[in-house]
């Protein structure tokens, strides 16, 4: 099969879907792998590294999409990409269609088949979402700690505190992969951490992180109470392939002291704060009701070398199955990942969204 790896077009998106080592495995298995010139540069992978393993460099996106059958990219296609996609393409990438009705309509109109990384399920987990969730969770704590600094409009507070000063407080909504890693890093810095979830196993896991971590069931009144003195709030609530539930209302912000930071990792799926709206790295923050909001939809794109290596390792077995097996739809994990099949919206979580 001809596998095409285009350059990413989203703002400040430096990732590449397949690093040279992953592409090399596909070439050795007899596939023709093509990559758009410069697609790996921001991740630290020069064109020459791909040429050395047998990948063909094509000059631009038009040539890449014209030649490719299986299109493997990181983020959802935007206007330039959509103009080049064709019905014969199988698109494999992050899509997050629950929050993107306009994109969904375009994909349906094109008539292609689209398999979403975030919808692939294996043994009850989301193996292609997990590595980016780890990165986004850790980044959320790092970025939140920075945004508390006075030059960024924050309270001027050191998250972990020092002797004779209080520690900062971090509230994490969701104890899954992203929220769990955010909480662990915040705890390691020395912050007081409160994690909310509804699963007993996750609450127990978070309590075991350390004595400065409290894990609570996500009663609405309990969330509102803990937000009142929070310095950082991290939203990491996920319903696979569906729109994220809103768990922080605007009314809750009224009780928070000014200068706090809200980071919405769930923004790809529509966001879990009522006041969230999608941002880019060009303008990553805004202030609503005295609280700095960070709602960038491609957080891991800021660390493209780490992210590209992690994502390539996760997706390669699935790319191999898509490319080599005509009956790939019979493979349950990939079947669960199909959002659009030959121009039809087929994923159960997306039914009725249009």
C-alpha positions in Angstrom: 0.0 0.0 0.0 1.1 3.6 -0.6 1.2 5.3 2.8 1.3 9.1 2.9 2.6 11.2 5.7 1.7 14.9 5.2 3.1 17.9 7.0 0.8 19.1 9.9 -1.0 22.3 9.1 -2.5 23.3 12.5 -0.9 26.3 14.2 2.4 25.5 16.0 1.9 21.8 15.4 5.4 20.3 15.1 4.6 16.6 15.4 5.0 14.0 12.6 2.9 10.8 12.6 5.7 8.4 11.8 9.3 8.9 12.7 12.0 7.4 10.4 12.4 4.2 12.4 8.6 3.5 12.2 8.6 4.3 8.4 11.5 1.9 8.0 9.5 -1.0 9.4 6.8 -0.3 6.9 9.2 -0.1 4.0 10.8 -3.5 5.0 7.3 -5.0 4.9 6.9 -4.0 1.3 4.9 -0.8 1.5 5.7 2.4 -0.3 6.0 5.2 2.2 5.8 8.8 1.1 6.4 11.9 3.2 5.9 15.5 2.4 9.2 17.4 2.3 10.0 18.9 5.7 7.2 17.1 7.5 9.6 15.8 10.2 11.8 18.8 10.6 10.1 20.4 13.6 10.4 17.0 15.4 14.1 16.8 14.7 13.9 14.3 11.8 15.3 15.7 8.5 14.2 14.5 5.1 17.6 12.7 4.7 16.8 10.4 7.6 13.7 9.2 5.8 15.5 8.8 2.5 18.1 6.6 4.2 15.4 4.1 5.2 13.7 4.0 1.8 11.0 6.6 2.2 10.2 8.8 -0.9 10.1 12.5 -0.4 7.3 14.3 -2.3 7.5 18.1 -2.7 4.1 19.3 -1.4 0.8 18.3 0.0 -0.9 18.1 -3.3 1.5 15.5 -4.5 1.4 13.6 -1.2 -2.4 13.3 -1.1 -2.6 12.5 -4.8 -0.2 9.5 -4.4 -1.2 8.2 -1.0 -3.9 5.6 -0.3 -3.6 5.5 3.5 -3.1 9.0 4.9 -1.4 8.9 8.4 -1.2 12.2 10.2 -1.5 13.5 13.7 -4.2 16.2 14.0 -7.5 16.5 12.2 -7.5 17.9 8.7 -8.2 21.6 8.3 -9.1 23.6 5.2 -6.0 22.9 3.1 -6.0 19.2 3.9 -9.7 18.9 3.3 -9.4 20.2 -0.3 -7.0 17.4 -1.1 -8.7 14.4 0.5 -10.6 12.0 -1.8 -13.2 9.3 -1.4 -10.5 6.6 -2.0 -8.5 7.7 1.0 -8.4 6.0 4.4 -7.5 8.7 6.9 -5.9 7.7 10.2 -5.4 10.5 12.8 -6.8 12.2 15.8 -10.3 13.5 14.8 -12.3 14.5 17.9 -15.4 14.8 15.8 -17.8 15.1 18.7 -16.7 18.8 19.0 -16.4 19.4 15.3 -19.8 19.2 13.4 -18.5 21.2 10.5 -15.5 19.0 10.0 -17.7 15.9 10.3 -19.9 17.2 7.5 -16.9 17.8 5.3 -15.6 14.3 5.8 -19.0 12.9 5.0 -19.3 15.0 1.9 -15.9 13.8 0.7 -17.0 10.2 1.1 -13.8 8.8 2.6 -13.1 6.4 5.5 -11.7 7.9 8.6 -10.3 6.0 11.6 -9.7 8.1 14.7 -6.8 7.4 17.0 -8.9 8.4 20.0 -11.6 5.9 19.2 -9.4 2.8 18.9 -10.1 0.6 21.9 -8.2 -2.3 23.2 -9.0 -4.3 26.3 -11.1 -1.4 27.6 -8.3 1.2 27.1 -7.5 3.8 24.5 -3.9 2.9 23.4 -3.5 5.6 20.8 -4.8 8.4 23.1 -2.8 7.3 26.1 0.7 8.6 25.2 -0.6 12.0 24.3 -2.8 12.1 27.5 0.4 11.4 29.6 2.2 14.3 27.9 -0.8 16.7 28.1 -1.3 15.9 31.8 2.3 16.6 32.7 2.3 19.7 30.5 -0.9 21.0 32.2 0.9 21.1 35.6 4.0 22.7 34.1 2.1 25.3 32.2 -0.3 26.0 35.2 2.7 26.6 37.5 4.2 29.0 35.0 0.9 30.9 34.5 0.7 31.5 38.3 3.7 33.7 37.9 3.0 37.4 38.2 4.4 38.4 34.7 1.8 36.1 33.2 -1.1 37.6 35.1 -1.1 35.1 37.9 -1.2 35.4 41.7 2.6 35.5 41.9 2.6 32.2 43.8 5.1 29.4 43.8 3.1 26.2 43.4 5.1 24.1 45.8 5.7 26.9 48.3 8.8 27.3 50.5 9.4 27.5 54.3 7.1 30.0 56.0 4.7 30.2 53.0 1.6 28.2 52.0 1.7 25.6 49.3 -0.4 26.1 46.2 -3.5 24.1 45.6 -4.3 22.1 42.5 -7.7 20.6 41.7 -7.8 17.9 39.1 -11.1 16.8 37.5 -10.7 13.3 36.3 -8.2 10.7 37.6 -7.6 8.9 34.3 -4.3 9.0 32.3 -4.1 12.8 31.8 -5.5 13.8 35.2 -3.5 11.2 37.0 -0.2 12.4 35.5 -1.1 16.0 36.1 -1.8 15.2 39.8 1.4 13.2 40.2 3.6 16.0 38.9 1.7 18.6 41.0 2.2 16.4 44.1 5.9 15.9 43.3 6.4 19.7 43.1 4.9 19.9 46.6 1.4 21.3 45.9 -1.7 20.4 47.8 -3.7 18.3 45.3 -7.3 17.3 45.2 -8.4 14.8 42.5 -12.0 14.2 41.6 -13.3 11.0 39.9 -16.3 8.6 40.1 -14.4 5.4 39.9 -13.3 3.8 43.2 -10.1 2.3 41.6 -8.9 5.6 40.4 -9.6 7.3 43.7 -7.6 4.7 45.5 -4.8 5.0 43.0 -4.7 8.8 43.5 -4.7 8.5 47.3 -1.7 6.3 47.1 0.4 9.0 45.3 1.3 10.7 48.6 0.1 12.4 51.7 -0.5 15.7 49.9 -3.1 14.2 47.5 -6.7 13.9 48.4 -9.1 11.9 46.2 -12.8 12.7 46.3 -16.0 11.5 44.6 -17.1 14.1 42.1 -20.2 15.4 43.8 -21.1 18.7 42.2 -21.2 20.4 45.6 -17.8 19.0 46.6 -16.2 20.2 43.3 -17.6 23.7 43.9 -16.3 23.7 47.5 -12.8 22.7 46.6 -12.6 25.2 43.7 -13.1 28.1 46.2 -9.5 28.3 47.2 -7.9 26.5 44.2 -4.9 28.1 42.5 -4.9 25.8 39.5 -7.8 23.7 38.1 -7.1 21.0 35.5 -10.0 19.5 33.5 -9.3 16.0 32.4 -12.7 14.5 32.0 -13.1 12.0 29.1 -16.0 10.1 27.6 -14.5 8.1 24.7 -15.3 9.6 21.3 -18.2 11.7 22.9 -18.4 15.4 23.9 -16.9 16.1 27.3 -19.4 16.8 30.0 -19.4 20.3 31.6 -18.3 19.9 35.2 -17.3 23.5 36.1 -20.0 26.1 35.7 -19.4 29.8 35.3 -21.1 30.4 38.6 -18.4 28.3 40.3 -15.7 30.7 39.1 -17.4 33.6 41.0 -16.3 32.1 44.3 -12.6 31.7 43.2 -10.1 34.4 44.1 -8.8 36.2 41.0 -5.5 35.2 39.4 -6.2 31.4 39.3 -5.5 29.2 36.3 -7.8 26.8 34.5 -6.4 24.4 32.0 -8.8 22.3 30.0 -7.2 19.1 28.6 -10.6 18.0 27.4 -10.9 21.0 25.0 -10.4 18.6 22.0 -13.7 17.0 22.9 -15.5 20.3 23.5 -14.1 21.2 27.0 -15.3 20.5 30.5 -15.5 24.1 31.8 -18.5 26.2 30.8 -16.1 29.1 30.1 -13.8 27.1 27.8 -13.2 27.9 24.2 -10.6 26.4 21.8 -7.2 28.2 21.6 -4.1 27.9 19.6 -0.4 28.3 20.6 -0.5 31.6 18.9 -2.9 32.9 21.5 -3.0 30.2 24.2 -4.7 32.0 27.0 -7.6 34.4 27.8 -9.1 35.7 31.0 -12.7 35.2 32.0 -14.1 36.3 35.4 -10.6 36.9 36.7 -9.3 33.4 35.9 -6.7 32.7 33.2 -7.9 30.0 30.9 -5.5 27.8 28.9 -7.4 25.7 26.3 -5.0 24.8 23.5 -6.3 22.0 21.4 -2.9 20.5 20.5 -0.9 20.7 23.7 1.6 17.9 22.9 2.4 19.7 19.7 4.7 22.0 21.7 7.0 19.1 22.5 7.1 17.5 19.0 10.2 15.3 19.4 8.9 13.5 22.5 5.4 13.4 21.1 6.3 12.1 17.7 8.4 9.3 19.1 5.6 8.3 21.5 2.8 8.4 18.9 4.8 6.5 16.3 5.4 3.7 18.8 1.7 3.6 19.6 0.2 3.7 16.1 2.7 1.6 14.1 1.0 -1.8 14.8 -2.3 -0.4 13.7 -0.8 1.2 10.6 0.7 -2.1 9.7 -2.7 -3.8 10.1 -4.5 -1.1 8.0 -1.9 -1.4 5.2 -1.5 -5.1 5.0 -4.8 -6.7 5.9 -7.8 -6.1 3.5 -10.0 -7.4 6.3 -8.8 -4.9 8.8 -12.4 -4.0 9.7 -12.7 -7.4 11.3 -10.0 -6.4 13.8 -12.0 -5.2 16.8 -9.7 -2.3 17.9 -9.7 -0.8 14.4 -13.4 -1.4 13.9 -14.2 0.6 17.1 -12.0 3.4 15.7 -14.0 3.9 12.5 -15.8 7.3 12.8 -16.7 7.6 9.1 -17.0 4.7 6.7 -17.2 5.5 3.0 -19.0 8.8 3.7 -21.3 7.4 6.5 -21.1 8.4 10.1 -20.9 5.1 11.9 -19.5 5.5 15.4 -22.2 5.0 18.0 -21.1 8.0 20.2 -21.5 10.3 17.2 -25.0 9.4 16.2 -27.4 12.3 16.3 -24.7 15.0 16.5 -25.6 16.5 13.1 
